[in-house]
Amino acid sequence: MKKIIFSLAILCFFSLEAQTSTKAKNLLDKVAETMNAAENLQFGFTYILENQQEKIRQETEGTVTVAQEKYRLDMTDVQQLFDGKQLYTVVPDNEEITISNPEDNEDIAINPSQLLYFYKEGYDYRWDITQNVLGRSIQFVKLTPTTENPDIEYLLLGIDVAQSSIYRLIEIGKNTTRTTLTLKDLVKNIPLAEDFFQFDASRYPDYFINEAF
């Protein structure tokens, strides 16, 4: 009898896990569909990197504008432009510009144009906690890498349920490092100049240009 009860419990557990994973994936797919329906998106963000063991805390703020695969990232000390082919990183303090492939960029864990789709490959999904943040219902989904990852233990993706939009992405690293990306002031379909995502070298006559590819 104990074996039968145990077996039934195991079956119920796996059934619940399957339902939870489907529920979590359906929520993420709905968010991706809703946000991707916009011609473009613009939002501010706060990016915090913490490692209590090493007593490190770094905070960065900026603005991102995304239109399909193109994006523009503006921060205090750096600007990045991705025109759909090449990534241009402009550092005014050094008067330096680096031209590279987007997959070579390691400054931010997930580049803005992939924010809606990164979860589709390489992760298992779990329905996690719900939090009330300033009157907003934020549902978290836990994403665990399906293969061994030397850096990431898991991710927590917070979804604004009412708006069907991403609110926060938390990465828990295996080296006790925690990074938190929080989105704010999300707006859709804003007017953009035709050259908004284009790099113009003539604007930087004295800059050193490094082609890193």
C-alpha positions, 0 to 999 in steps of 0.5 A, spaced: 500 500 500 505 504 501 508 503 494 502 504 491 501 511 495 508 513 493 507 511 486 501 515 485 504 521 489 510 521 484 505 521 478 501 527 481 508 530 482 510 529 474 503 531 472 503 538 476 510 539 473 508 538 466 502 543 467 506 548 471 511 548 465 506 549 460 502 554 464 509 558 465 511 557 457 504 560 455 505 566 459 512 567 456 509 566 449 503 571 450 508 576 453 513 575 447 507 576 442 504 582 445 511 586 445 513 584 438 506 586 435 509 593 437 513 597 431 518 599 436 519 599 444 523 604 448 524 603 456 529 605 461 532 600 465 536 599 471 542 594 471 545 592 478 550 587 479 552 584 486 557 579 489 556 579 497 562 575 498 566 580 494 563 586 497 561 588 490 555 592 488 555 596 481 549 599 478 548 602 471 542 606 468 540 607 461 535 607 456 533 602 450 530 603 444 528 596 440 525 595 433 525 588 431 532 586 431 535 593 431 536 596 437 540 603 441 542 602 448 544 609 451 548 609 458 552 615 461 558 612 459 557 608 453 552 608 447 551 601 443 547 601 436 546 595 432 543 596 425 541 589 424 548 587 422 554 590 426 554 592 433 557 599 434 560 601 441 561 608 442 565 610 449 566 618 449 571 618 455 576 614 451 574 617 444 573 610 441 569 606 437 568 598 437 565 595 431 563 588 432 558 582 431 553 582 436 554 575 439 561 577 441 558 583 446 558 580 453 557 587 457 550 585 458 547 578 459 542 578 454 542 583 448 536 588 447 533 585 441 533 578 444 530 580 450 523 577 448 526 570 445 532 568 449 528 563 453 525 559 447 531 555 447 536 552 453 531 553 459 526 549 463 520 553 465 517 553 472 511 557 475 514 561 481 512 566 486 507 572 485 509 579 488 505 586 488 510 591 486 507 598 487 500 595 486 502 591 480 502 584 480 508 581 478 508 573 476 515 570 476 517 564 472 523 560 474 528 558 468 533 553 469 538 551 463 537 545 460 545 543 459 550 545 464 552 552 465 558 554 468 555 561 470 548 561 471 544 557 476 537 559 474 534 566 472 527 569 474 523 573 469 518 577 472 512 579 468 507 584 469 501 580 468 496 586 466 500 589 461 503 582 458 510 585 459 517 584 462 518 587 468 524 584 471 530 579 469 534 576 475 540 572 474 543 568 479 550 566 478 554 560 480 559 564 483 554 568 488 553 573 483 546 576 482 544 581 476 538 584 476 535 588 470 529 592 471 525 595 466 521 602 467 517 607 463 515 602 457 512 605 451 510 603 444 510 605 437 514 612 438 516 616 432 523 615 430 528 618 425 530 614 419 537 614 421 536 612 428 539 606 428 544 607 423 552 609 425 555 615 422 562 615 423 562 623 420 560 624 427 566 622 431 572 625 427 577 624 432 575 617 435 579 611 434 575 606 430 577 598 432 574 593 428 573 587 432 571 582 427 
